[in-house]
Amino acid sequence: MFVGAGIDEAVVRRIMCGEVAGLSAELVDRIGVIDEMSTGGNHQLLLDEAKRLGLDVGPSPSTSDLVVHLLLDGTESLERIYAERLPIARRLFRSHFALTADPPPISGVADHVLKGYEDGLEKDFVGRRRGSGVRVFHFPTPTGFRQMIRRADLAHRDVSVDPVTGGRQHIIFHPERFDVLIYEQGQGEMQVNAKHDADVRAYLEHVGHHLFSQSQLFLAEGLPAKYTLKPILEKGEACLRCDDVPEIEAVWLRGLDWSHSKGVDLVERPRSKSDLFRAMTDSGRGIPRGVKLMSATFNVLFRTGREGQLRIVLPNNAVYSRESDSEVILRWLGLRGFLQDRRKATDGLTRALVAAS
């Protein structure tokens, strides 16, 4: 399957489709890993990891060579690099403030602490039949940390066709899924991406218990909103300015959802790609008085030329086109007044509440 410093994609496809006889399932799986990880963008990460482990990889190894060396040494390093480089598509994050007057700091997390955290999640998910095989990949950031949590999702049943005999067979499998936790120390805020409320609660309880020694730290009920959409009503089009965020070229308001005291819920969207403010002005309309905004959708044009989308759903949810956009977009939201001040959002909460919980 190797051709020079690269991989013969046609051969890999034949192997992955089961057209090459005599290969074990484990070998097929590892060939898939080699194919998936052997991209130029991973080369430096793989090389740095091989050097850290003291592997003899030669003077100028190809990316494929590095993947094979790391595979032979064990799968842990490759799994971590894969989690770190995982391209994250559209994700909904739910925000939860720490139940304390001051944001709890976080420094280095010892290996045995992460192992206990991982084991606790595994026991929880297996006990609730929510999947198994939990692996936690912890990445420190300048403002806190980010975690990719890999686990097997609920069992799925599907029908497969044997490419050789043409026969049908029923397969029960557990799809791989990645959930995400992001901790922002300055705000004392945990952002969680997971499918179900029970899963979100499990993550909050275990990360609080194992990393902060307070299982109820992020489980306060009825906290005020993290987000507010008042700038749209109070500042109009001025709330979209972005000249003070170097990474962003422009922002458009693409849609609003609101409710009215008369019991009318409306969704406003411009037909073209124009900004909603301008579309409403051109049609001689505006946002009605007395409405309660429930969500807003923005398009964000980055200096790189890429366009992303953000949807704020009150009170505490944000949906990003890419999880990696969150840091820049949150900075813009803060500058424009879309983020509630943490002290106001947690007004009345003190360390005594944590002790009492």
Contacts in CASP RR format, 6 or more apart in sequence:
PFRMAT RR
TARGET T0000
AUTHOR 0000-0000-0000
METHOD contacts of the structure
MODEL  1
MFVGAGIDEAVVRRIMCGEVAGLSAELVDRIGVIDEMSTGGNHQLLLDEA
KRLGLDVGPSPSTSDLVVHLLLDGTESLERIYAERLPIARRLFRSHFALT
ADPPPISGVADHVLKGYEDGLEKDFVGRRRGSGVRVFHFPTPTGFRQMIR
RADLAHRDVSVDPVTGGRQHIIFHPERFDVLIYEQGQGEMQVNAKHDADV
RAYLEHVGHHLFSQSQLFLAEGLPAKYTLKPILEKGEACLRCDDVPEIEA
VWLRGLDWSHSKGVDLVERPRSKSDLFRAMTDSGRGIPRGVKLMSATFNV
LFRTGREGQLRIVLPNNAVYSRESDSEVILRWLGLRGFLQDRRKATDGLT
RALVAAS
1 7 0 8 1.000
1 8 0 8 1.000
1 11 0 8 1.000
1 12 0 8 1.000
1 15 0 8 1.000
1 31 0 8 1.000
2 8 0 8 1.000
2 64 0 8 1.000
4 62 0 8 1.000
5 62 0 8 1.000
5 63 0 8 1.000
5 64 0 8 1.000
5 65 0 8 1.000
6 38 0 8 1.000
6 62 0 8 1.000
6 63 0 8 1.000
6 64 0 8 1.000
7 34 0 8 1.000
7 35 0 8 1.000
7 38 0 8 1.000
7 64 0 8 1.000
9 35 0 8 1.000
12 31 0 8 1.000
12 32 0 8 1.000
12 35 0 8 1.000
14 20 0 8 1.000
15 23 0 8 1.000
15 28 0 8 1.000
15 31 0 8 1.000
15 32 0 8 1.000
16 28 0 8 1.000
16 31 0 8 1.000
16 32 0 8 1.000
16 35 0 8 1.000
17 163 0 8 1.000
18 28 0 8 1.000
18 163 0 8 1.000
18 164 0 8 1.000
19 163 0 8 1.000
19 164 0 8 1.000
23 31 0 8 1.000
30 71 0 8 1.000
33 67 0 8 1.000
33 71 0 8 1.000
33 75 0 8 1.000
33 78 0 8 1.000
34 64 0 8 1.000
34 67 0 8 1.000
34 68 0 8 1.000
34 71 0 8 1.000
36 82 0 8 1.000
37 46 0 8 1.000
37 63 0 8 1.000
37 67 0 8 1.000
37 78 0 8 1.000
37 81 0 8 1.000
37 82 0 8 1.000
38 62 0 8 1.000
38 63 0 8 1.000
38 64 0 8 1.000
38 67 0 8 1.000
39 63 0 8 1.000
40 63 0 8 1.000
41 63 0 8 1.000
41 85 0 8 1.000
42 63 0 8 1.000
42 81 0 8 1.000
42 85 0 8 1.000
43 63 0 8 1.000
43 66 0 8 1.000
45 81 0 8 1.000
45 84 0 8 1.000
45 85 0 8 1.000
46 63 0 8 1.000
46 66 0 8 1.000
46 67 0 8 1.000
46 70 0 8 1.000
46 81 0 8 1.000
47 57 0 8 1.000
47 61 0 8 1.000
47 66 0 8 1.000
49 70 0 8 1.000
49 77 0 8 1.000
49 81 0 8 1.000
50 57 0 8 1.000
50 61 0 8 1.000
50 66 0 8 1.000
50 69 0 8 1.000
50 70 0 8 1.000
53 70 0 8 1.000
53 73 0 8 1.000
53 77 0 8 1.000
55 69 0 8 1.000
55 70 0 8 1.000
55 73 0 8 1.000
57 65 0 8 1.000
57 66 0 8 1.000
57 69 0 8 1.000
61 69 0 8 1.000
67 78 0 8 1.000
70 77 0 8 1.000
70 78 0 8 1.000
71 78 0 8 1.000
79 135 0 8 1.000
79 137 0 8 1.000
79 150 0 8 1.000
80 137 0 8 1.000
83 135 0 8 1.000
83 137 0 8 1.000
83 148 0 8 1.000
83 150 0 8 1.000
83 178 0 8 1.000
84 137 0 8 1.000
84 139 0 8 1.000
84 148 0 8 1.000
86 148 0 8 1.000
86 178 0 8 1.000
88 178 0 8 1.000
88 180 0 8 1.000
88 322 0 8 1.000
88 323 0 8 1.000
88 324 0 8 1.000
89 321 0 8 1.000
89 322 0 8 1.000
90 319 0 8 1.000
90 320 0 8 1.000
90 321 0 8 1.000
90 322 0 8 1.000
91 180 0 8 1.000
91 193 0 8 1.000
91 319 0 8 1.000
91 320 0 8 1.000
91 323 0 8 1.000
92 193 0 8 1.000
92 317 0 8 1.000
92 318 0 8 1.000
92 319 0 8 1.000
93 180 0 8 1.000
93 182 0 8 1.000
93 191 0 8 1.000
93 192 0 8 1.000
93 193 0 8 1.000
93 317 0 8 1.000
93 318 0 8 1.000
93 319 0 8 1.000
93 320 0 8 1.000
93 323 0 8 1.000
93 326 0 8 1.000
94 191 0 8 1.000
94 192 0 8 1.000
94 193 0 8 1.000
94 200 0 8 1.000
94 316 0 8 1.000
94 317 0 8 1.000
95 189 0 8 1.000
95 190 0 8 1.000
95 191 0 8 1.000
95 226 0 8 1.000
95 227 0 8 1.000
95 316 0 8 1.000
95 317 0 8 1.000
95 318 0 8 1.000
96 189 0 8 1.000
96 190 0 8 1.000
96 191 0 8 1.000
96 192 0 8 1.000
96 204 0 8 1.000
96 218 0 8 1.000
96 219 0 8 1.000
96 220 0 8 1.000
96 223 0 8 1.000
96 316 0 8 1.000
97 187 0 8 1.000
97 188 0 8 1.000
97 189 0 8 1.000
97 218 0 8 1.000
97 220 0 8 1.000
97 223 0 8 1.000
97 226 0 8 1.000
97 342 0 8 1.000
97 345 0 8 1.000
97 346 0 8 1.000
98 104 0 8 1.000
98 188 0 8 1.000
98 189 0 8 1.000
98 190 0 8 1.000
98 212 0 8 1.000
98 217 0 8 1.000
98 218 0 8 1.000
98 346 0 8 1.000
99 216 0 8 1.000
99 217 0 8 1.000
99 218 0 8 1.000
99 219 0 8 1.000
99 220 0 8 1.000
99 346 0 8 1.000
99 349 0 8 1.000
99 353 0 8 1.000
99 354 0 8 1.000
99 357 0 8 1.000
100 188 0 8 1.000
100 217 0 8 1.000
100 346 0 8 1.000
100 349 0 8 1.000
100 350 0 8 1.000
100 351 0 8 1.000
100 353 0 8 1.000
100 354 0 8 1.000
101 346 0 8 1.000
101 349 0 8 1.000
101 350 0 8 1.000
101 351 0 8 1.000
102 351 0 8 1.000
103 185 0 8 1.000
103 186 0 8 1.000
103 187 0 8 1.000
103 188 0 8 1.000
103 189 0 8 1.000
103 342 0 8 1.000
104 185 0 8 1.000
104 188 0 8 1.000
104 212 0 8 1.000
104 214 0 8 1.000
104 217 0 8 1.000
105 185 0 8 1.000
106 144 0 8 1.000
106 145 0 8 1.000
106 183 0 8 1.000
106 185 0 8 1.000
106 211 0 8 1.000
106 212 0 8 1.000
108 140 0 8 1.000
109 138 0 8 1.000
109 145 0 8 1.000
109 211 0 8 1.000
113 210 0 8 1.000
113 211 0 8 1.000
114 136 0 8 1.000
114 138 0 8 1.000
114 210 0 8 1.000
116 210 0 8 1.000
117 136 0 8 1.000
117 206 0 8 1.000
117 207 0 8 1.000
117 210 0 8 1.000
117 211 0 8 1.000
118 134 0 8 1.000
118 135 0 8 1.000
118 136 0 8 1.000
120 206 0 8 1.000
120 210 0 8 1.000
121 134 0 8 1.000
121 136 0 8 1.000
121 149 0 8 1.000
121 151 0 8 1.000
121 202 0 8 1.000
121 203 0 8 1.000
121 206 0 8 1.000
122 132 0 8 1.000
122 133 0 8 1.000
122 134 0 8 1.000
124 130 0 8 1.000
124 202 0 8 1.000
124 206 0 8 1.000
125 131 0 8 1.000
125 132 0 8 1.000
125 134 0 8 1.000
125 151 0 8 1.000
125 199 0 8 1.000
125 202 0 8 1.000
126 132 0 8 1.000
128 198 0 8 1.000
128 202 0 8 1.000
129 154 0 8 1.000
130 154 0 8 1.000
130 196 0 8 1.000
130 198 0 8 1.000
130 199 0 8 1.000
130 202 0 8 1.000
131 151 0 8 1.000
131 152 0 8 1.000
131 153 0 8 1.000
131 154 0 8 1.000
131 174 0 8 1.000
132 151 0 8 1.000
132 152 0 8 1.000
132 174 0 8 1.000
133 150 0 8 1.000
133 151 0 8 1.000
133 152 0 8 1.000
134 149 0 8 1.000
134 150 0 8 1.000
134 151 0 8 1.000
135 149 0 8 1.000
135 150 0 8 1.000
135 151 0 8 1.000
136 147 0 8 1.000
136 148 0 8 1.000
136 149 0 8 1.000
137 147 0 8 1.000
137 148 0 8 1.000
137 149 0 8 1.000
137 150 0 8 1.000
138 145 0 8 1.000
138 147 0 8 1.000
139 145 0 8 1.000
139 146 0 8 1.000
139 147 0 8 1.000
139 148 0 8 1.000
143 184 0 8 1.000
143 185 0 8 1.000
143 186 0 8 1.000
143 327 0 8 1.000
144 183 0 8 1.000
144 184 0 8 1.000
144 185 0 8 1.000
145 182 0 8 1.000
145 183 0 8 1.000
146 180 0 8 1.000
146 181 0 8 1.000
146 182 0 8 1.000
146 183 0 8 1.000
147 180 0 8 1.000
147 181 0 8 1.000
147 182 0 8 1.000
147 207 0 8 1.000
148 178 0 8 1.000
148 179 0 8 1.000
148 180 0 8 1.000
149 178 0 8 1.000
149 179 0 8 1.000
149 180 0 8 1.000
149 181 0 8 1.000
149 203 0 8 1.000
150 176 0 8 1.000
150 177 0 8 1.000
150 178 0 8 1.000
151 176 0 8 1.000
151 177 0 8 1.000
151 179 0 8 1.000
152 174 0 8 1.000
152 175 0 8 1.000
152 176 0 8 1.000
152 177 0 8 1.000
153 174 0 8 1.000
153 175 0 8 1.000
153 176 0 8 1.000
153 177 0 8 1.000
154 174 0 8 1.000
155 172 0 8 1.000
155 173 0 8 1.000
155 174 0 8 1.000
156 172 0 8 1.000
156 173 0 8 1.000
156 174 0 8 1.000
156 175 0 8 1.000
157 170 0 8 1.000
157 171 0 8 1.000
157 172 0 8 1.000
158 170 0 8 1.000
158 171 0 8 1.000
158 173 0 8 1.000
159 168 0 8 1.000
159 169 0 8 1.000
159 170 0 8 1.000
159 171 0 8 1.000
160 168 0 8 1.000
160 169 0 8 1.000
160 170 0 8 1.000
160 171 0 8 1.000
161 167 0 8 1.000
161 168 0 8 1.000
161 169 0 8 1.000
162 168 0 8 1.000
162 169 0 8 1.000
177 195 0 8 1.000
179 192 0 8 1.000
179 193 0 8 1.000
179 194 0 8 1.000
179 195 0 8 1.000
179 199 0 8 1.000
179 203 0 8 1.000
180 191 0 8 1.000
180 192 0 8 1.000
180 193 0 8 1.000
180 323 0 8 1.000
181 190 0 8 1.000
181 191 0 8 1.000
181 192 0 8 1.000
181 193 0 8 1.000
181 203 0 8 1.000
181 207 0 8 1.000
182 190 0 8 1.000
182 191 0 8 1.000
182 326 0 8 1.000
183 189 0 8 1.000
183 190 0 8 1.000
183 191 0 8 1.000
183 207 0 8 1.000
184 191 0 8 1.000
184 330 0 8 1.000
186 342 0 8 1.000
187 342 0 8 1.000
188 342 0 8 1.000
189 226 0 8 1.000
189 342 0 8 1.000
190 204 0 8 1.000
190 207 0 8 1.000
190 218 0 8 1.000
191 318 0 8 1.000
191 326 0 8 1.000
192 200 0 8 1.000
192 203 0 8 1.000
192 204 0 8 1.000
193 323 0 8 1.000
194 200 0 8 1.000
194 203 0 8 1.000
201 219 0 8 1.000
204 217 0 8 1.000
204 218 0 8 1.000
204 219 0 8 1.000
205 215 0 8 1.000
205 216 0 8 1.000
205 219 0 8 1.000
206 215 0 8 1.000
207 218 0 8 1.000
208 214 0 8 1.000
208 215 0 8 1.000
208 216 0 8 1.000
208 217 0 8 1.000
208 218 0 8 1.000
209 215 0 8 1.000
214 354 0 8 1.000
214 357 0 8 1.000
216 354 0 8 1.000
216 357 0 8 1.000
217 354 0 8 1.000
219 357 0 8 1.000
220 349 0 8 1.000
220 353 0 8 1.000
223 316 0 8 1.000
223 345 0 8 1.000
223 346 0 8 1.000
224 315 0 8 1.000
224 340 0 8 1.000
224 344 0 8 1.000
224 345 0 8 1.000
224 346 0 8 1.000
224 347 0 8 1.000
225 314 0 8 1.000
225 315 0 8 1.000
225 316 0 8 1.000
225 340 0 8 1.000
225 345 0 8 1.000
226 315 0 8 1.000
226 316 0 8 1.000
226 339 0 8 1.000
226 340 0 8 1.000
226 345 0 8 1.000
227 312 0 8 1.000
227 314 0 8 1.000
227 315 0 8 1.000
227 316 0 8 1.000
227 317 0 8 1.000
227 318 0 8 1.000
227 333 0 8 1.000
227 338 0 8 1.000
227 339 0 8 1.000
227 340 0 8 1.000
228 314 0 8 1.000
228 337 0 8 1.000
228 338 0 8 1.000
228 339 0 8 1.000
228 340 0 8 1.000
229 293 0 8 1.000
229 295 0 8 1.000
229 296 0 8 1.000
229 312 0 8 1.000
229 314 0 8 1.000
229 338 0 8 1.000
230 337 0 8 1.000
231 239 0 8 1.000
231 336 0 8 1.000
231 337 0 8 1.000
231 338 0 8 1.000
232 239 0 8 1.000
232 253 0 8 1.000
232 256 0 8 1.000
232 287 0 8 1.000
232 293 0 8 1.000
232 296 0 8 1.000
233 287 0 8 1.000
233 293 0 8 1.000
236 277 0 8 1.000
237 275 0 8 1.000
237 277 0 8 1.000
237 278 0 8 1.000
239 336 0 8 1.000
239 337 0 8 1.000
239 338 0 8 1.000
240 251 0 8 1.000
240 252 0 8 1.000
240 253 0 8 1.000
240 275 0 8 1.000
240 277 0 8 1.000
240 298 0 8 1.000
240 336 0 8 1.000
241 251 0 8 1.000
241 336 0 8 1.000
242 248 0 8 1.000
242 249 0 8 1.000
242 250 0 8 1.000
242 251 0 8 1.000
242 332 0 8 1.000
244 335 0 8 1.000
245 328 0 8 1.000
245 331 0 8 1.000
245 332 0 8 1.000
245 335 0 8 1.000
246 303 0 8 1.000
247 302 0 8 1.000
247 303 0 8 1.000
247 328 0 8 1.000
248 300 0 8 1.000
248 301 0 8 1.000
248 302 0 8 1.000
248 303 0 8 1.000
248 328 0 8 1.000
248 332 0 8 1.000
249 301 0 8 1.000
249 302 0 8 1.000
249 303 0 8 1.000
249 305 0 8 1.000
250 300 0 8 1.000
250 301 0 8 1.000
251 298 0 8 1.000
251 299 0 8 1.000
251 300 0 8 1.000
251 301 0 8 1.000
251 332 0 8 1.000
252 273 0 8 1.000
252 274 0 8 1.000
252 275 0 8 1.000
252 276 0 8 1.000
252 298 0 8 1.000
252 299 0 8 1.000
252 301 0 8 1.000
253 275 0 8 1.000
253 276 0 8 1.000
253 277 0 8 1.000
253 296 0 8 1.000
253 297 0 8 1.000
253 298 0 8 1.000
254 269 0 8 1.000
254 270 0 8 1.000
254 275 0 8 1.000
254 276 0 8 1.000
254 297 0 8 1.000
254 298 0 8 1.000
254 299 0 8 1.000
254 309 0 8 1.000
255 267 0 8 1.000
255 268 0 8 1.000
255 269 0 8 1.000
255 270 0 8 1.000
255 276 0 8 1.000
255 296 0 8 1.000
255 297 0 8 1.000
256 267 0 8 1.000
256 268 0 8 1.000
256 276 0 8 1.000
256 287 0 8 1.000
256 293 0 8 1.000
256 295 0 8 1.000
256 296 0 8 1.000
256 297 0 8 1.000
257 265 0 8 1.000
257 266 0 8 1.000
257 267 0 8 1.000
257 268 0 8 1.000
257 293 0 8 1.000
257 294 0 8 1.000
257 295 0 8 1.000
257 296 0 8 1.000
258 265 0 8 1.000
258 266 0 8 1.000
258 268 0 8 1.000
258 287 0 8 1.000
258 288 0 8 1.000
258 291 0 8 1.000
258 292 0 8 1.000
258 293 0 8 1.000
258 294 0 8 1.000
259 265 0 8 1.000
259 266 0 8 1.000
259 291 0 8 1.000
259 292 0 8 1.000
259 294 0 8 1.000
260 266 0 8 1.000
260 288 0 8 1.000
260 290 0 8 1.000
260 291 0 8 1.000
260 292 0 8 1.000
261 290 0 8 1.000
261 292 0 8 1.000
265 294 0 8 1.000
266 291 0 8 1.000
268 276 0 8 1.000
268 280 0 8 1.000
268 287 0 8 1.000
269 276 0 8 1.000
270 276 0 8 1.000
270 278 0 8 1.000
270 279 0 8 1.000
270 280 0 8 1.000
271 279 0 8 1.000
272 279 0 8 1.000
273 299 0 8 1.000
280 286 0 8 1.000
280 287 0 8 1.000
293 314 0 8 1.000
294 313 0 8 1.000
294 314 0 8 1.000
295 311 0 8 1.000
295 312 0 8 1.000
295 313 0 8 1.000
295 314 0 8 1.000
296 311 0 8 1.000
296 312 0 8 1.000
297 309 0 8 1.000
297 310 0 8 1.000
297 311 0 8 1.000
298 309 0 8 1.000
298 310 0 8 1.000
298 311 0 8 1.000
298 312 0 8 1.000
299 307 0 8 1.000
299 308 0 8 1.000
299 309 0 8 1.000
300 307 0 8 1.000
300 308 0 8 1.000
300 309 0 8 1.000
300 310 0 8 1.000
300 325 0 8 1.000
300 329 0 8 1.000
300 332 0 8 1.000
301 307 0 8 1.000
301 308 0 8 1.000
302 308 0 8 1.000
302 325 0 8 1.000
302 328 0 8 1.000
308 321 0 8 1.000
308 322 0 8 1.000
308 325 0 8 1.000
309 319 0 8 1.000
309 320 0 8 1.000
309 321 0 8 1.000
310 318 0 8 1.000
310 319 0 8 1.000
310 320 0 8 1.000
310 321 0 8 1.000
310 325 0 8 1.000
310 329 0 8 1.000
311 318 0 8 1.000
311 319 0 8 1.000
312 318 0 8 1.000
312 333 0 8 1.000
312 338 0 8 1.000
313 319 0 8 1.000
318 326 0 8 1.000
318 329 0 8 1.000
320 326 0 8 1.000
320 329 0 8 1.000
330 339 0 8 1.000
333 339 0 8 1.000
END
